[in-house]
Amino acid sequence: MVQAIRSAEKQTSGEVRLYIESHCSFINPIDRAKELFTELKMSETKDRNAVLLYFAMKDRQMAIWGDEGIHQKMGQAFWEKEVATILSEFKSNHFLEGICHMIHDVGEALKTHFPYASDDKNELDDNIVFGK
């Protein structure tokens, strides 16, 4: 999954982070994703183009949270389509493949709207963040 993140980020100035924990401490996983987005300081990227993929595995919950720069470019329909796609993968027990597919799709969207420039730097750690 880390390799999928690095591959996705090679062609964009955008940033992708993956956060995995057992249980969601909120009823709505979107609220938890927003909280984590802030805690991980993901809104501090230069172009406000970071995306958090959040998974609470035992609760079977997930959310995607994109910063204002990428959300304005993609709109709500993109995020809803990505959630539907990954849920389909999960129903087929393709967890790793589903997450990697989502990372690829988000990377492609970022590449379209925030292409890589020679002065771009990796603003956020690519490693998976594990919660409790």
TABEL-V296830 format. One record per backbone hydrogen bond with DSSP energy under -1.0 kcal/mol. CO is the residue of the C=O (numbers start at 0). NH is the residue of the N-H. Records with the same first field share a line. If there is no record, write none. Layout:
# TABEL-V296830
CO=NH ; NH
This chain:
# TABEL-V296830
0=4
1=5
2=6
3=7
4=8
8=11
10=115
14=50
16=52
17=128
18=54
19=130
20=56
21=57 ; 58
27=31
28=32
29=33
30=34
31=35
32=36
33=37
34=38
35=39
36=41
37=40
40=43
44=47
47=68 ; 69
48=14
49=66
50=16
51=64
52=18
53=62
54=20
55=60
60=55
62=53
64=51
66=70
67=71
69=73
70=74
75=79
76=80
77=81
78=82
79=83
80=84
81=85
82=86
83=87
84=88
85=89
86=90
88=93
89=92
93=97
94=98
95=99
96=100
97=101
98=102
99=103
100=104
101=105
102=106
103=107
104=108
105=109
106=110
107=111
108=112
109=113
113=12
116=119
128=19
